Amino acid sequence: MTHPTLTRRHTLQALAAATAVGLQPSWAQAPQRRFEPTPGAWRRFELSTEVQVPEVRGHTRLWLPIPDVESDYQRVEGHRWSGNAQRVQVVADAPRGVRMLMAEFTPEAGLPRLTLTSTLQTRSRAVNWQEKRRVSEDPALLRAALQPTALLPLDGIVRKTAQEATRGARTDLDKVRGIYQWVVTHAHREPKTRGCGTGDIKAMLETGNLGGKCADLNAVFVGLCRAVGVPARDVYGLRLAPSAFGYKELGAGSAKLQGAQHCRAEVFLAQYGWVAMDPADVLKVMRQETPEWIKDPAHPVVAPVMAGLFGGWEGNWVAWNTAHDVRLPGSKEDTPLGFLMYPNGENDLGRFDELSPDSFRYAIQARELSAA
């Protein structure tokens, strides 16, 4: 492994302290670094995706992800679109519970053009570990958050790994803490991974290659949680703005956001409800925040993030959806997507490469608006 075993005792003590009192442990108090996302004022954004297909090859279809999550950390005000499509509509892959914008273009329309603009509000979130209550949730949602998917099987090596990571855990919170620690200890951020990764956790665990990006690393976390009976889900989205805490890797670095996609995670705990998690961003800070690859989560640069992302995340990000195995309504190709986080399209030659914004020619921008 290129990522050495970290000091388990120190990290578990830090997480236990953060969980017990909702504060960062003393060794995480680096004067020049803090990461303390807390629920507060709402921020308002206008988010635009512009697609220009560079050639006409028969009929063209586009599918764009839309902010489709309404929660205590996100409000969606509405969407509008323009272009030369013959038909544009919001469609759904209902079994997966995900909506998207679909546009269809005839050859006579010329080069396909589509602009989607959404207005939304976001804010930071953080669980109050001292405030326990009995939280109810739709049983169907909880069942869905315990199911295997094409890329997240829950048997074999996945179940075995999850049991090892949670050995001795008595509660769901203990299980989640053990899995969070296991992912940070054993996995690593691999900057050369294309896009956000594929999320094929069985292949990762079988090969022992636990390097990847957010859709890989948080998928491992979600899969391991599900394998030991803790409802969990990936939340696919996009970074909108820089981090308020000065971490360059935890925010959008420019107005051009076509490479700013980011997947987060949630777990459901009966006494707290849906709780934010993001071990992938811990690993990103460890690998890329400084010129040196940091290997110890107790490092003063990493420790505040390690504690803060166990139960919280910053509101400089928009959530698209929580769906796996997504089928594109009206597509000629039957192959589902592992997830919908990028613009997608196809023409008579086949499906476009969603990770090629230059040849596919899509651009994503966001600007912050004054509060409503």
C-alpha positions in Angstrom: 0.0 0.0 0.0 1.2 3.5 -0.7 -0.8 4.8 2.2 0.7 3.7 5.6 -1.3 2.6 8.6 -2.1 5.6 10.7 -2.2 5.8 14.4 -5.6 4.4 15.1 -5.7 5.3 18.8 -5.1 9.0 18.1 -7.7 9.2 15.4 -10.3 7.3 17.3 -9.8 9.5 20.4 -10.2 12.6 18.2 -13.4 11.3 16.6 -14.8 10.2 20.0 -14.1 13.7 21.4 -15.7 15.4 18.4 -18.7 13.1 18.6 -19.2 13.6 22.4 -19.0 17.3 22.6 -19.3 18.6 19.0 -15.9 20.3 19.2 -12.5 19.7 17.6 -10.0 17.9 19.9 -7.1 20.0 21.3 -4.5 18.7 18.9 -6.7 19.9 16.0 -6.5 23.5 17.1 -3.9 24.8 14.7 -3.9 28.6 14.9 -3.6 29.0 11.1 -6.2 26.4 10.3 -9.8 25.9 11.4 -12.8 24.1 9.8 -16.0 24.5 11.6 -19.1 24.4 9.3 -22.2 25.2 11.3 -25.8 25.8 10.2 -26.4 29.5 9.8 -27.3 32.0 7.1 -28.5 30.8 3.8 -26.4 31.6 0.7 -28.1 32.1 -2.7 -26.6 31.1 -6.0 -27.4 31.2 -9.7 -26.0 28.1 -11.4 -25.8 27.8 -15.2 -24.8 24.9 -17.5 -24.3 25.7 -21.2 -23.9 22.9 -23.7 -22.9 23.4 -27.4 -22.5 20.1 -29.4 -19.9 20.8 -32.1 -21.4 18.7 -34.9 -24.8 17.5 -36.1 -25.0 13.7 -36.5 -28.6 12.9 -36.7 -30.9 13.4 -33.7 -29.2 14.7 -30.5 -30.4 14.2 -26.9 -29.0 15.8 -23.8 -29.5 15.1 -20.2 -28.4 17.6 -17.5 -28.4 17.0 -13.8 -30.5 19.5 -11.9 -30.5 20.4 -8.1 -33.1 17.9 -7.0 -32.6 17.8 -3.2 -34.8 19.7 -0.8 -33.5 19.6 2.7 -32.5 21.6 5.8 -29.3 22.5 3.9 -30.7 23.2 0.4 -33.6 25.0 -1.1 -34.3 25.0 -4.9 -36.1 28.1 -6.1 -36.5 27.1 -9.8 -35.1 26.4 -13.2 -35.2 28.0 -16.6 -33.7 27.0 -20.0 -33.1 28.2 -23.5 -31.7 27.0 -26.8 -32.7 25.5 -30.1 -34.1 22.1 -28.9 -37.3 20.7 -30.4 -38.4 19.6 -26.9 -37.1 20.3 -23.4 -38.6 18.8 -20.3 -37.8 17.6 -16.8 -37.9 13.8 -16.8 -37.3 11.2 -14.2 -35.8 7.8 -13.7 -38.5 7.1 -11.2 -37.2 3.8 -9.8 -34.0 5.5 -8.8 -35.7 8.7 -7.6 -33.8 11.1 -9.8 -35.0 13.9 -12.0 -33.0 15.6 -14.8 -33.5 18.0 -17.7 -33.8 16.3 -21.1 -33.6 18.1 -24.5 -34.1 16.6 -28.0 -32.7 18.2 -31.2 -33.6 17.5 -34.8 -30.9 17.6 -37.5 -32.6 20.7 -39.0 -32.0 22.7 -35.9 -28.3 23.1 -36.6 -25.7 22.7 -33.9 -27.5 21.8 -30.7 -27.4 24.5 -28.0 -28.9 24.4 -24.5 -28.5 26.6 -21.4 -30.0 25.5 -18.0 -30.0 28.0 -15.2 -31.1 27.1 -11.6 -31.5 29.4 -8.6 -30.9 27.8 -5.2 -30.0 28.4 -1.6 -27.5 26.4 0.4 -26.1 26.5 3.9 -23.6 24.6 6.0 -24.7 21.7 8.2 -23.3 20.0 11.3 -25.0 17.5 13.7 -25.3 18.4 17.3 -24.1 15.2 19.0 -25.4 16.4 22.3 -29.0 16.7 21.0 -30.4 13.2 20.8 -34.0 12.6 19.6 -36.0 9.9 17.9 -36.1 10.7 14.2 -38.6 9.1 11.9 -38.0 8.5 8.2 -39.9 7.0 5.3 -39.2 3.3 5.6 -38.9 3.0 1.8 -36.0 5.6 1.8 -34.2 3.6 4.5 -34.7 0.3 2.7 -33.2 1.9 -0.5 -30.2 3.2 1.5 -29.5 -0.5 2.6 -29.7 -2.0 -0.9 -26.8 -3.2 -3.1 -26.2 -1.5 -6.5 -24.3 -2.6 -9.5 -21.1 -0.9 -8.2 -21.9 -1.4 -4.5 -22.4 -5.1 -3.8 -22.8 -5.8 -0.1 -21.6 -9.4 0.2 -18.3 -11.1 -0.1 -15.2 -8.9 0.4 -17.4 -5.9 1.0 -19.2 -7.4 4.0 -16.0 -9.0 5.3 -14.2 -5.6 5.2 -17.1 -3.9 6.9 -17.2 -6.4 9.7 -13.4 -5.9 10.2 -13.8 -2.2 10.3 -16.6 -2.3 12.9 -15.3 -5.1 15.1 -16.3 -4.3 18.7 -18.8 -1.6 17.7 -22.0 -1.7 19.7 -24.1 1.0 18.1 -24.6 2.4 14.6 -22.7 5.5 15.5 -19.8 3.3 16.6 -20.0 1.4 13.3 -20.0 4.6 11.3 -17.0 6.0 13.3 -15.1 2.8 12.7 -15.8 2.8 8.9 -14.9 6.5 8.6 -11.6 5.8 10.4 -11.0 2.7 8.2 -11.5 4.6 4.9 -9.1 7.4 6.0 -6.6 4.9 7.2 -6.5 2.5 4.3 -7.6 4.6 1.2 -5.9 7.5 -0.5 -6.7 10.3 -2.9 -5.3 9.6 -6.4 -5.2 12.8 -8.4 -4.7 11.0 -11.7 -8.1 9.3 -11.5 -10.3 10.4 -14.3 -13.3 12.5 -13.4 -14.5 11.6 -9.9 -13.9 7.9 -10.3 -16.3 5.1 -11.0 -17.2 3.9 -7.5 -16.5 0.2 -8.2 -15.9 -0.8 -4.6 -15.6 -4.5 -5.2 -12.8 -4.1 -7.6 -11.0 -1.7 -5.3 -11.2 -4.0 -2.3 -10.3 -7.1 -4.3 -7.2 -5.5 -5.9 -6.2 -3.6 -2.8 -5.9 -0.5 -4.9 -7.9 1.9 -2.7 -6.8 5.0 -4.5 -9.4 7.1 -6.2 -11.5 10.3 -6.0 -14.7 11.2 -4.3 -17.1 8.8 -6.1 -14.7 6.0 -5.3 -13.7 6.9 -1.7 -17.2 7.9 -0.5 -18.7 4.9 -2.3 -16.4 2.6 -0.2 -17.7 4.4 2.9 -21.3 4.1 1.9 -21.0 0.4 0.8 -19.3 -0.6 4.0 -22.0 1.2 6.1 -24.8 -0.6 4.2 -23.0 -3.9 4.5 -23.4 -3.7 8.3 -26.9 -2.5 8.3 -26.5 1.3 8.6 -28.5 3.2 6.0 -26.1 5.3 3.9 -26.1 7.1 0.6 -23.9 9.0 -1.8 -24.9 12.6 -2.5 -23.8 13.8 -5.9 -23.2 17.4 -6.5 -20.9 20.3 -7.5 -18.7 22.8 -5.6 -19.9 26.4 -6.1 -17.5 28.7 -4.2 -14.2 28.8 -2.3 -14.1 27.4 1.3 -14.7 30.1 3.9 -12.0 28.4 6.0 -9.1 28.9 3.6 -8.8 25.3 2.4 -8.2 25.5 -1.4 -9.1 21.9 -2.0 -12.5 22.2 -0.2 -14.0 24.7 -2.6 -14.3 25.7 -6.2 -11.2 27.4 -7.5 -12.6 29.4 -10.3 -15.7 30.6 -12.1 -15.4 27.6 -14.5 -16.9 24.7 -12.7 -17.0 21.9 -15.3 -14.4 20.1 -13.2 -15.8 20.9 -9.8 -18.1 17.9 -9.4 -18.0 16.4 -5.9 -19.7 13.5 -4.2 -20.5 13.6 -0.5 -22.1 11.0 1.8 -24.8 10.7 4.4 -25.7 8.1 7.0 -29.0 7.7 8.9 -28.7 7.4 12.7 -32.0 7.0 14.6 -31.1 9.6 17.2 -29.9 12.2 14.8 -31.5 11.6 11.3 -29.4 12.0 8.2 -25.9 13.0 9.1 -23.3 14.5 6.8 -20.0 12.6 6.1 -17.1 13.1 3.7 -14.0 11.0 4.3 -13.1 11.6 0.6 -12.4 15.3 1.3 -10.3 14.4 4.3 -8.1 12.3 2.0 -8.1 15.1 -0.6 -6.7 17.5 2.0 -4.1 15.0 3.1 -2.9 14.5 -0.5 -3.3 17.9 -2.2 -3.8 20.7 0.3 0.0 21.1 0.8 3.0 20.3 -1.4 3.7 17.4 0.9 1.5 14.3 1.0 0.3 14.3 4.7 0.0 10.8 6.0 -1.2 11.5 9.6 -4.8 12.7 10.2 -3.6 14.2 13.5 -1.6 16.8 11.4 -2.8 20.3 12.3 -3.8 20.9 8.6 -5.9 17.7 8.5 -7.3 17.3 12.0 -9.9 20.1 11.8 -11.2 18.6 8.6 -11.1 15.1 9.9 -13.3 16.2 12.8 -15.5 18.6 10.9 -16.5 16.3 8.1 -17.6 13.6 10.6 -21.1 15.0 10.9 -20.9 18.2 8.9 -20.0 19.9 5.6 -19.7 23.4 4.3 -22.5 25.1 2.3 -20.4 26.1 -0.7 -21.8 23.1 -2.7 -25.0 22.0 -4.4 -26.5 18.6 -4.2 -27.9 17.1 -7.5 -29.3 13.8 -6.3 -28.6 10.5 -4.4 -29.2 8.0 -7.2 -27.2 5.0 -8.3 -27.7 2.9 -11.5 -29.3 5.8 -13.3 -31.1 5.2 -16.6 -31.4 8.1 -19.0 -35.1 8.3 -20.2 -35.4 8.2 -24.0 -31.8 7.0 -24.5 -31.0 4.6 -27.3 -28.4 2.9 -25.1 -29.6 0.6 -22.3 -26.4 0.8 -20.2 -27.2 2.7 -16.9 -24.8 5.2 -15.4 -23.3 4.5 -12.1 -24.5 8.0 -11.1 -25.6 11.2 -12.7 -23.2 14.0 -11.8 -22.1 15.3 -15.2 -24.0 16.5 -18.3 -24.7 13.6 -20.7 -25.7 13.3 -24.3 -25.9 11.2 -27.4 -26.5 11.4 -31.2 -26.7 8.8 -33.9 -23.0 7.9 -33.4 -23.6 7.0 -29.8 -23.2 8.4 -26.3 -20.9 11.3 -25.6 -18.0 11.2 -23.2 -19.3 13.0 -20.1 -15.8 13.6 -18.8 -14.7 15.6 -21.9 -16.1 19.1 -21.5 -14.0 20.5 -24.3 -15.0 18.0 -27.1 -18.5 17.7 -25.7 -18.3 21.5 -25.1 -20.2 22.2 -21.9 -19.4 24.9 -19.4 -20.7 25.3 -15.9 -20.7 28.6 -13.9 -22.1 29.9 -10.7 -22.5 33.4 -9.2 -23.6 34.2 -5.7 -26.6 36.4 -5.4 -27.8 38.6 -2.6 -30.0 36.9 0.0 -33.7 36.6 -0.9 
